[in-house]
Amino acid sequence: MLRVLAVDDEKPLLEELLYLLRSDARVLSAEGASDATGALRRITRALETGPDGPDGIDVVFLDIHMAGLTGLDIARLLAGFARPPLVVFVTAHEGFAVQAFDLKAVDYVLKPVRPERLAEAVRRACDQLGRTAAGPAGTGGGLPAPAAPTRHGAGAGAAPAGGTPDRAAEIAVELGGVTRFVPVADIRYVEAQGDYARLHTDAGSHLVRIPLATLEERWAERGFVRIHRRHLVALGRIEELRLDSGTTSVRVGSAELQVSRRHARQLRDLLMRRATG
């Protein structure tokens, strides 16, 4: 089992990388650092306790282009230690591969990161460390395979009489190098992550490069309401409204989301109208 540190100064991409790593059965723990300074501070602590210590790190997944020190700079610093963690570069640039492997990198993964490609990098790290690469019985380890494209029935996204899908009722997401069309009706709520948005569905989540404000405008007629600067929620998916000491929150599935004061009254009115038909 691997203890992993992921380093990327683009927060949404870092969170996506951590999400994929934590989904891998061979990864015991995955921490994140959003800049070189934070990464070096965490790596220094790991080196001080040793690879077998409680703060040890087995593999560092490094972006190359970052403010200040680059991922290559960090790898060069690590190369000076007797027992440094392994390094996997995760970058959008192809031109640094020779330098990366000169620094004895385990792998060089290009963005956008495909789950199966990241799983291969984890396997290589396991092999180099002599760790088992097997996951749960019957799975062969690694990340879950991309789900098959959804077949829509009579709900949102279903093909109209002419047989052409209603793409306005779907949103395109990238998963494992494949573009899938997720029905808007399957989305419980949306979380802002900078210029990106994370769509939370019954089956999991997807990161798309669309600002939350754009989705708010696009999906207003489909029953989505803004409840906070960070959250857009499908009104029909709200299961409970909570008022506690002047604060308002809603429960959507297993998630409890805060409602800002600015949006609380409008949300209560909408829920009341829905309840009374």
C-alpha positions as a printed Julia matrix, in Angstrom:
277×3 Matrix{Float64}:
   0.0     0.0     0.0
   1.37    3.4    -1.01
   1.51    6.65    0.91
   1.28    9.42   -1.66
   1.82   13.17   -1.88
   0.31   14.99   -4.91
   1.61   18.46   -5.8
  -0.14   20.86   -8.2
  -0.73   24.62   -7.93
  -4.09   24.4    -9.74
  -6.46   23.46   -6.95
  -9.22   21.82   -9.05
  -6.67   19.66  -10.85
  -5.03   18.74   -7.54
  -8.39   17.72   -6.09
  -9.17   15.63   -9.16
  -5.78   13.89   -8.94
  -6.31   13.19   -5.24
  -9.8    11.87   -5.95
  -8.4     9.41   -8.5
  -5.53    8.34   -6.27
  -7.8     7.75   -3.29
 -10.02    5.59   -5.5
  -7.11    3.22   -6.1
  -7.08    0.18   -3.8
  -3.27    0.23   -3.71
  -3.09    3.74   -2.23
  -3.19    3.79    1.57
  -3.22    7.58    1.88
  -3.02   10.57   -0.46
  -2.18   14.09    0.7
  -2.05   17.24   -1.38
   0.18   20.33   -1.58
  -0.73   23.34   -3.72
   2.76   24.82   -4.02
   6.43   23.87   -3.9
   6.94   25.35   -0.43
   4.18   23.26    1.11
   5.41   20.19   -0.74
   9.0    20.6     0.48
   7.81   21.16    4.04
   5.85   17.9     3.94
   8.64   15.98    2.19
  11.2    17.25    4.73
   9.07   15.88    7.55
   8.89   12.54    5.75
  12.65   12.43    5.22
  13.3    13.25    8.86
  11.2    10.34   10.11
  12.46    8.0     7.37
  10.48    5.99    4.8
   9.29    3.59    7.51
   8.25    6.34    9.92
   4.71    7.54   10.64
   5.12   10.53    8.29
   6.79    8.59    5.49
   5.93    9.18    1.83
   6.43    6.5    -0.81
   5.61    8.42   -4.0
   5.35   12.1    -4.95
   3.12   12.94   -7.94
   4.59   16.22   -9.2
   3.31   18.87  -11.56
   6.16   20.51  -13.47
   5.06   24.11  -14.06
   4.4    25.8   -10.72
   5.12   29.23   -9.28
   8.55   29.39   -7.64
  10.31   26.03   -7.77
   9.21   23.69  -10.54
   8.53   20.0   -10.17
  11.9    19.32  -11.81
  13.59   21.49   -9.14
  11.93   19.47   -6.39
  12.97   16.2    -8.02
  16.59   17.4    -8.22
  16.54   18.23   -4.51
  15.14   14.79   -3.68
  17.84   13.1    -5.73
  20.42   14.26   -3.18
  18.96   12.14   -0.38
  19.84    8.53    0.37
  16.27    7.17    0.45
  13.97    9.71   -1.19
  10.37    8.96   -2.21
   9.75    7.92   -5.8
   8.66   10.61   -8.25
   5.91   10.5   -10.88
   5.53   13.62  -13.01
   1.99   14.71  -13.91
   2.08   17.5   -16.47
   0.4    19.02  -19.51
   3.75   19.39  -21.28
   5.42   16.64  -23.28
   8.79   18.38  -23.68
  10.28   17.55  -20.27
  10.15   13.76  -20.46
  13.9    13.35  -21.1
  14.8    15.52  -18.1
  12.23   13.68  -15.98
  13.65   10.24  -16.69
  17.2    11.56  -16.24
  16.05   12.28  -12.69
  14.97    8.63  -12.42
  11.25    9.38  -12.45
   9.06    6.29  -12.21
   6.6     7.6   -14.81
   5.55   10.65  -16.81
   1.76   11.12  -16.98
   0.22   13.69  -19.29
  -2.79   15.82  -18.43
  -5.71   15.5   -18.67
  -5.09   12.49  -16.47
  -6.86    9.31  -17.57
  -7.74    6.92  -14.72
  -6.24    3.89  -16.44
  -3.01    5.78  -17.18
  -2.72    6.88  -13.55
  -3.37    3.29  -12.47
  -0.39    2.22  -14.6
   1.81    4.79  -12.84
   0.69    3.42   -9.46
   1.49   -0.11  -10.65
   5.0     0.94  -11.68
   5.57    2.54   -8.29
   4.34   -0.61   -6.54
   6.67   -2.74   -8.66
   9.68   -0.54   -7.9
   8.98   -0.6    -4.19
   8.25   -4.32   -4.18
   4.7    -3.73   -2.96
   1.77   -5.86   -4.01
  -0.1    -4.4    -6.95
  -3.24   -6.46   -6.37
  -6.42   -4.82   -5.21
  -9.58   -6.54   -3.91
 -10.1   -10.09   -5.08
 -11.22  -10.32   -8.66
 -10.5    -6.7    -9.52
  -6.82   -6.81  -10.39
  -6.35   -3.63   -8.35
  -6.22   -0.07   -9.59
  -8.86    2.46  -10.35
 -12.37    1.45  -11.28
 -12.91    1.14  -15.01
 -14.85    3.97  -16.65
 -18.55    3.29  -16.54
 -20.29    2.43  -19.76
 -22.24    5.25  -21.39
 -25.64    5.65  -19.83
 -28.67    4.55  -21.79
 -31.45    6.99  -21.17
 -35.05    6.08  -20.87
 -38.0     8.38  -20.78
 -36.31   10.77  -18.35
 -33.98   13.68  -18.98
 -31.69   13.14  -21.94
 -34.01   10.66  -23.63
 -34.15   10.8   -27.39
 -37.21   12.6   -28.7
 -39.46   11.07  -31.33
 -36.91   11.73  -34.09
 -34.3     9.63  -32.27
 -31.82   12.47  -31.59
 -30.82   12.88  -27.9
 -31.75   16.13  -26.21
 -28.21   17.4   -25.51
 -29.59   20.4   -23.6
 -30.7    17.91  -20.94
 -27.17   16.49  -20.66
 -23.66   17.7   -19.96
 -20.49   16.31  -21.52
 -17.8    15.09  -19.11
 -14.41   13.51  -19.75
 -13.73   10.18  -18.08
 -10.8     7.97  -18.99
 -10.32    9.68  -22.35
 -13.97    9.08  -23.25
 -16.63   11.78  -23.48
 -19.81   10.77  -21.67
 -23.1    12.61  -21.57
 -24.44   12.83  -18.03
 -28.17   13.61  -17.71
 -28.78   16.83  -15.83
 -31.56   14.98  -13.98
 -28.9    12.73  -12.4
 -27.09   15.68  -10.79
 -27.86   16.36   -7.14
 -25.78   19.49   -6.67
 -22.84   21.35   -8.15
 -19.82   22.63   -6.24
 -17.7    25.57   -7.43
 -13.96   24.95   -7.69
 -12.46   28.09   -9.22
 -13.09   28.11  -12.97
 -14.23   24.5   -12.68
 -17.35   22.88  -11.25
 -17.75   19.46   -9.66
 -21.01   17.71  -10.5
 -22.25   15.41   -7.75
 -24.5    12.59   -8.97
 -25.93    9.45   -7.42
 -23.02    7.45   -8.85
 -20.1     9.76   -8.06
 -18.72   13.11   -9.21
 -17.31   14.71  -12.36
 -15.09   17.78  -12.82
 -15.96   20.09  -15.72
 -14.32   23.32  -16.81
 -17.43   25.48  -16.58
 -17.92   28.25  -13.97
 -20.78   27.77  -11.53
 -22.42   31.03  -12.66
 -22.69   29.66  -16.21
 -24.41   26.48  -15.01
 -26.73   28.53  -12.78
 -27.94   30.49  -15.78
 -28.09   27.46  -18.06
 -30.0    25.21  -15.65
 -32.39   27.67  -13.97
 -35.3    26.31  -16.0
 -34.34   22.75  -15.0
 -34.94   23.4   -11.31
 -31.44   24.3   -10.1
 -31.16   27.06   -7.52
 -28.17   28.88   -6.06
 -27.99   28.43   -2.28
 -24.45   29.67   -1.68
 -21.57   31.18   -3.64
 -20.13   27.64   -3.8
 -23.24   25.53   -4.39
 -25.99   25.08   -6.94
 -28.64   22.53   -5.96
 -31.38   20.66   -7.77
 -34.5    21.78   -5.92
 -36.17   18.39   -6.31
 -33.18   16.67   -4.65
 -33.43   18.62   -1.38
 -34.63   16.17    1.26
 -34.5    18.36    4.34
 -34.26   22.03    5.29
 -32.64   22.76    8.65
 -32.75   25.94   10.73
 -30.31   26.05   13.62
 -29.29   29.12   15.63
 -29.93   31.47   12.74
 -28.14   29.35   10.13
 -29.84   27.46    7.32
 -28.69   24.26    5.66
 -30.14   21.61    3.39
 -29.59   17.87    3.18
 -29.05   16.46   -0.3
 -28.44   12.73   -0.07
 -25.62   12.27    2.44
 -24.37   15.86    2.01
 -25.34   18.75    4.25
 -24.88   22.09    2.49
 -24.92   25.53    4.04
 -27.36   28.11    2.7
 -26.17   31.71    2.71
 -28.38   34.39    4.28
 -28.68   36.03    0.9
 -30.36   32.93   -0.58
 -32.16   31.5     2.47
 -35.51   33.3     2.12
 -35.84   32.64   -1.61
 -35.03   28.96   -1.05
 -37.63   28.61    1.72
 -40.25   30.22   -0.54
 -39.41   27.87   -3.4
 -39.58   24.81   -1.16
 -42.89   25.95    0.31
 -44.42   26.46   -3.15
 -43.2    23.04   -4.2
 -44.67   21.42   -1.09
 -48.07   23.06   -1.59
 -48.15   22.31   -5.31
